[in-house]
Amino acid sequence: MKQNSPKAWILAARPKTLSAALIPVVLASALAASQGKFSLAPAVLCVLFATFMQIAANFINDLFDFLKKTDRDDRLGPERACQQGWITPRAMRWGIAATLAVACACGLCLLPYGGWMLVGIGAACVVFAFLYTTLLSYCGFGDVLVWVFFGFVPVAGTYYVEAGGFCREVWLLSAACGLLIDTLLVLNNYRDREQDRLSGKRTLVVALGERFGSLFYLLQGVAAYVLVAFMSLEGNLWLAILPMLYLLPHYLTWRKMTQIREGRALNRILGFTSRNMLTFALLTAMALLAQ
């Protein structure tokens, strides 16, 4: 691997995690479209903002893990580009600045659709991208941040800039999205639990144990479906039927995860989890549009 090469930057962006940036926008846009309120321009800008913020957060995580000199082995996979020596810390700092600049530029373009309130939301996204890696993930608040910044903020925010307001369904969809995407974080924490324990990083999996981590992964996916199914009480039964198809691959992935339990092989489960999340999002979007 050539240092600071395009391939190194692609790996550092962690493509398997980028579905977490796209899913909230897709779901919120599908909800807006089901109500005749979809707007293409703000939807595209939300996709760009979310994607570049996710990449920036991945770069920040990579850099600060390297600076903390956490003692972790190759179970973390090839994505830790700084720790592998594929990207220099100086280059990574520039990468963080560049991706944050692009994300903020996209966010500013959303002001005509959502007003100056969006500046505060965007600033919070940037601040907590740093706080997550440097502080909050070390004291068990990582899951809460995912629920907020991959659930309520992007789903409700995207819906607001397209529809100009809020509705009851958007809060259920936001909660479901946050729980769904947190399965990816729980899997990461489940995989890294021994290294996190040694480095003093008290994730919920470290604090409550392996068994809790595996059940937390399973139940969050189930809870995401239940919340979407509640939306069917408004009359759209497809919301109870189509997303149910997600439950089987989610369960099978959980079974495989608990059979592997530890080691580098768990990196494959990241891809399966990302696939399952996309499956849930597409099925839910189809159900919304079928209304």
Backbone torsions as a table, in degrees:
resi	resn	phi	psi	omega
1	MET	NA	120.9	178.0
2	LYS	-76.3	133.3	-176.1
3	GLN	-62.0	135.3	179.7
4	ASN	61.1	23.8	179.8
5	SER	-78.2	162.3	176.8
6	PRO	-55.1	-39.1	179.6
7	LYS	-63.3	-38.7	178.8
8	ALA	-64.0	-40.5	179.5
9	TRP	-67.7	-38.1	177.8
10	ILE	-62.4	-44.3	178.1
11	LEU	-63.9	-39.8	-179.7
12	ALA	-66.1	-29.0	177.7
13	ALA	-70.4	-15.1	178.7
14	ARG	54.7	70.5	-176.2
15	PRO	-53.1	-31.1	-179.0
16	LYS	-64.0	-21.0	-178.4
17	THR	-93.3	-9.5	-172.7
18	LEU	-71.0	-18.3	174.7
19	SER	-60.7	-28.1	178.8
20	ALA	-64.4	-26.2	178.0
21	ALA	-81.9	-32.9	-174.4
22	LEU	-83.6	-35.6	-173.6
23	ILE	-58.0	-47.3	-179.8
24	PRO	-59.5	-39.3	-179.2
25	VAL	-68.5	-41.9	178.7
26	VAL	-60.9	-46.0	-177.9
27	LEU	-67.1	-44.0	179.2
28	ALA	-64.3	-39.6	179.5
29	SER	-67.5	-37.2	177.5
30	ALA	-65.1	-40.2	177.0
31	LEU	-62.7	-44.7	178.3
32	ALA	-62.2	-41.2	-179.7
33	ALA	-65.1	-36.6	-179.9
34	SER	-65.0	-19.8	179.4
35	GLN	-104.6	7.0	-179.9
36	GLY	73.6	26.7	-175.6
37	LYS	-119.9	10.5	-177.6
38	PHE	-65.5	140.5	176.5
39	SER	-135.3	122.4	-171.2
40	LEU	-66.6	-47.5	-173.5
41	ALA	-58.5	-52.8	178.7
42	PRO	-65.5	-29.8	178.0
43	ALA	-64.0	-44.7	179.1
44	VAL	-64.5	-41.9	179.4
45	LEU	-64.5	-37.0	177.1
46	CYS	-66.0	-39.3	176.4
47	VAL	-60.2	-46.2	-178.7
48	LEU	-65.5	-45.2	179.1
49	PHE	-59.8	-48.9	-177.3
50	ALA	-63.9	-40.3	-177.7
51	THR	-66.6	-47.2	-178.8
52	PHE	-70.2	-31.8	174.8
53	MET	-66.7	-38.9	178.3
54	GLN	-64.8	-43.1	178.2
55	ILE	-63.6	-43.6	178.8
56	ALA	-60.8	-41.9	178.8
57	ALA	-62.9	-38.2	177.4
58	ASN	-65.5	-40.8	177.3
59	PHE	-63.7	-43.3	-179.8
60	ILE	-61.5	-44.9	179.0
61	ASN	-60.4	-43.1	179.6
62	ASP	-62.4	-48.6	-176.9
63	LEU	-64.0	-48.2	-174.5
64	PHE	-73.6	-29.6	172.2
65	ASP	-62.7	-39.3	178.5
66	PHE	-66.2	-45.7	-178.0
67	LEU	-65.1	-32.8	176.9
68	LYS	-75.2	-9.3	-179.9
69	LYS	51.7	46.1	178.0
70	THR	-63.7	134.6	-178.6
71	ASP	-83.3	90.5	-179.6
72	ARG	-128.3	147.2	-178.9
73	ASP	-96.9	-169.9	-174.0
74	ASP	-74.5	7.4	172.0
75	ARG	-61.4	-24.3	178.9
76	LEU	-70.4	-11.3	177.5
77	GLY	83.1	-177.3	-174.5
78	PRO	-80.5	-3.3	-172.3
79	GLU	-72.6	-22.1	-179.2
80	ARG	-76.5	79.5	-169.9
81	ALA	-67.2	-37.5	178.8
82	CYS	-64.5	-45.4	-177.7
83	GLN	-67.0	-28.1	177.2
84	GLN	-80.8	-10.7	-178.6
85	GLY	83.2	10.0	-177.6
86	TRP	-80.5	-25.9	176.6
87	ILE	-131.0	131.4	-179.7
88	THR	-74.4	150.6	178.2
89	PRO	-56.3	-37.8	179.1
90	ARG	-62.9	-45.2	178.9
91	ALA	-64.7	-37.3	179.9
92	MET	-65.4	-36.7	176.8
93	ARG	-61.6	-42.9	177.4
94	TRP	-65.0	-37.3	177.8
95	GLY	-63.1	-41.7	177.2
96	ILE	-61.6	-47.0	-179.4
97	ALA	-61.0	-42.3	-177.4
98	ALA	-66.6	-46.6	-177.9
99	THR	-68.4	-37.1	176.0
100	LEU	-65.1	-38.0	179.1
101	ALA	-63.2	-43.5	178.9
102	VAL	-65.4	-43.1	179.0
103	ALA	-60.2	-45.0	-179.6
104	CYS	-66.1	-36.6	177.2
105	ALA	-62.5	-42.5	177.1
106	CYS	-64.1	-39.4	178.9
107	GLY	-64.0	-40.0	178.9
108	LEU	-64.8	-32.2	177.5
109	CYS	-67.8	-15.5	178.6
110	LEU	-85.4	-9.7	-176.0
111	LEU	-56.7	-39.6	178.1
112	PRO	-61.9	-21.6	-178.1
113	TYR	-94.5	-27.5	-174.0
114	GLY	-127.1	-8.0	178.4
115	GLY	83.1	-179.1	-173.9
116	TRP	-70.5	-14.1	175.0
117	MET	-56.1	-30.6	-177.8
118	LEU	-66.3	-24.0	178.4
119	VAL	-63.6	-44.4	179.0
120	GLY	-64.1	-39.9	179.1
121	ILE	-65.7	-43.8	178.7
122	GLY	-63.1	-41.4	178.8
123	ALA	-63.0	-39.4	178.3
124	ALA	-64.1	-38.4	178.1
125	CYS	-60.8	-42.6	-179.3
126	VAL	-67.6	-46.7	-178.0
127	VAL	-61.1	-46.3	-175.8
128	PHE	-76.1	-19.4	172.3
129	ALA	-62.4	-36.4	176.5
130	PHE	-79.0	-44.0	-176.6
131	LEU	-64.5	-32.1	-179.6
132	TYR	-58.7	-51.8	-176.3
133	THR	-72.7	-39.9	-171.8
134	THR	-84.7	-22.0	-173.5
135	LEU	-142.0	-60.1	-165.6
136	LEU	-67.6	-33.9	179.5
137	SER	-69.3	-16.9	-179.4
138	TYR	-86.0	-8.0	-179.4
139	CYS	-129.8	28.2	169.2
140	GLY	83.4	12.2	-178.1
141	PHE	-99.8	5.7	-177.8
142	GLY	-59.8	-41.9	-178.4
143	ASP	-65.9	-38.0	178.0
144	VAL	-62.3	-41.7	178.9
145	LEU	-63.3	-39.1	178.0
146	VAL	-64.4	-44.7	178.8
147	TRP	-57.3	-40.2	-177.3
148	VAL	-78.3	-52.5	-169.3
149	PHE	-91.5	-5.8	170.8
150	PHE	-118.7	1.3	178.2
151	GLY	-119.1	-83.4	-172.5
152	PHE	-66.1	-43.8	-177.0
153	VAL	-65.1	-54.3	-176.5
154	PRO	-73.7	-37.1	-178.5
155	VAL	-70.6	-53.7	-180.0
156	ALA	-65.3	-37.1	179.7
157	GLY	-65.6	-44.6	178.7
158	THR	-63.5	-45.0	179.1
159	TYR	-60.9	-40.0	-177.4
160	TYR	-63.9	-45.1	-177.3
161	VAL	-71.7	-19.0	176.7
162	GLU	-91.2	-41.9	-173.1
163	ALA	-99.5	-17.0	179.0
164	GLY	80.0	13.8	179.3
165	GLY	-174.8	-163.2	-179.3
166	PHE	-128.0	166.0	174.9
167	CYS	-145.6	168.7	-176.9
168	ARG	-63.2	-38.5	-177.1
169	GLU	-61.7	-32.2	-175.4
170	VAL	-66.4	-29.1	180.0
171	TRP	-74.6	-38.2	174.8
172	LEU	-64.7	-42.3	179.6
173	LEU	-65.9	-37.6	178.1
174	SER	-63.3	-45.6	179.5
175	ALA	-63.7	-42.3	179.3
176	ALA	-62.5	-42.3	-178.6
177	CYS	-65.2	-42.4	178.8
178	GLY	-61.3	-43.4	178.6
179	LEU	-65.7	-42.3	179.9
180	LEU	-59.1	-50.1	-175.4
181	ILE	-71.8	-26.3	178.6
182	ASP	-67.5	-18.0	175.6
183	THR	-59.7	-31.2	178.6
184	LEU	-67.7	-42.4	178.1
185	LEU	-66.9	-42.1	-179.6
186	VAL	-61.3	-40.6	177.5
187	LEU	-61.9	-44.1	176.8
188	ASN	-58.7	-45.6	-178.6
189	ASN	-69.1	-33.8	176.2
190	TYR	-64.3	-44.8	179.7
191	ARG	-63.7	-40.0	-171.6
192	ASP	-96.6	13.0	-168.6
193	ARG	-59.6	-39.2	-178.5
194	GLU	-70.6	-42.0	178.2
195	GLN	-67.1	-37.6	178.2
196	ASP	-64.8	-40.0	179.4
197	ARG	-62.6	-42.2	180.0
198	LEU	-67.1	-33.0	-176.8
199	SER	-90.9	0.7	178.0
200	GLY	83.3	16.6	-179.9
201	LYS	-92.0	106.9	-174.0
202	ARG	-94.8	78.7	171.0
203	THR	-73.1	169.6	178.0
204	LEU	-61.4	-34.3	179.5
205	VAL	-67.2	-39.6	177.1
206	VAL	-66.1	-44.0	-176.1
207	ALA	-70.0	-37.7	-171.7
208	LEU	-109.8	-8.3	171.0
209	GLY	103.3	166.6	-176.9
210	GLU	-61.1	-44.9	-178.4
211	ARG	-60.0	-44.3	176.9
212	PHE	-59.4	-44.8	-177.9
213	GLY	-58.5	-43.5	-178.8
214	SER	-68.3	-41.1	178.9
215	LEU	-70.1	-35.4	177.9
216	PHE	-61.1	-42.7	177.2
217	TYR	-59.7	-49.9	-177.0
218	LEU	-64.2	-49.0	-172.2
219	LEU	-71.6	-29.8	177.9
220	GLN	-66.0	-39.8	176.8
221	GLY	-63.4	-41.8	178.5
222	VAL	-64.6	-43.2	179.9
223	ALA	-63.0	-36.0	177.4
224	ALA	-60.3	-43.1	177.8
225	TYR	-64.0	-44.7	-176.8
226	VAL	-59.4	-41.7	180.0
227	LEU	-63.7	-41.6	177.4
228	VAL	-67.0	-38.8	179.1
229	ALA	-62.1	-32.8	176.5
230	PHE	-59.8	-31.7	179.8
231	MET	-65.0	-20.6	-179.9
232	SER	-69.5	-14.5	178.4
233	LEU	-64.6	-16.9	176.6
234	GLU	-78.5	-3.7	175.4
235	GLY	119.7	-11.7	-179.5
236	ASN	-94.8	91.5	-175.9
237	LEU	-67.4	-19.0	178.4
238	TRP	-60.6	-27.0	179.6
239	LEU	-68.9	-21.1	174.8
240	ALA	-91.8	-22.3	-173.4
241	ILE	-94.1	-57.0	-173.5
242	LEU	-64.1	-49.6	-179.3
243	PRO	-62.4	-18.0	178.4
244	MET	-61.4	-25.9	180.0
245	LEU	-65.4	-18.0	177.5
246	TYR	-71.0	-27.1	-170.6
247	LEU	-63.8	-37.2	-178.6
248	LEU	-65.9	-52.9	177.7
249	PRO	-62.7	-31.7	176.7
250	HIS	-64.0	-44.5	179.2
251	TYR	-64.4	-44.1	-179.1
252	LEU	-64.4	-37.3	176.7
253	THR	-65.6	-41.6	176.9
254	TRP	-60.9	-42.4	177.9
255	ARG	-59.7	-44.4	-180.0
256	LYS	-65.5	-40.0	178.9
257	MET	-60.7	-44.4	-178.4
258	THR	-73.7	-24.8	175.8
259	GLN	-73.5	-39.3	179.0
260	ILE	-72.5	-47.6	174.4
261	ARG	70.2	-44.9	-177.3
262	GLU	-157.5	165.9	175.3
263	GLY	98.7	178.8	-174.8
264	ARG	-64.0	-26.2	-178.8
265	ALA	-61.2	-22.7	179.0
266	LEU	-67.0	-17.8	177.3
267	ASN	-61.2	-29.4	178.1
268	ARG	-66.3	-30.2	-178.7
269	ILE	-67.9	-25.4	175.3
270	LEU	-58.3	-45.7	179.2
271	GLY	-63.8	-40.7	178.7
272	PHE	-64.4	-41.4	-179.6
273	THR	-65.3	-43.0	177.2
274	SER	-60.8	-42.1	177.0
275	ARG	-61.4	-43.4	-179.9
276	ASN	-63.7	-40.6	178.2
277	MET	-61.4	-45.0	178.2
278	LEU	-63.3	-39.2	177.7
279	THR	-59.7	-47.0	178.7
280	PHE	-60.3	-44.6	-178.0
281	ALA	-63.2	-44.6	-178.8
282	LEU	-66.6	-42.4	178.6
283	LEU	-64.1	-40.7	178.6
284	THR	-67.4	-41.8	178.2
285	ALA	-62.6	-41.3	177.7
286	MET	-62.4	-40.8	179.8
287	ALA	-64.8	-41.3	178.9
288	LEU	-63.1	-43.3	-177.3
289	LEU	-73.6	-18.3	179.5
290	ALA	-78.8	-6.9	-176.8
291	GLN	-64.7	NA	NA
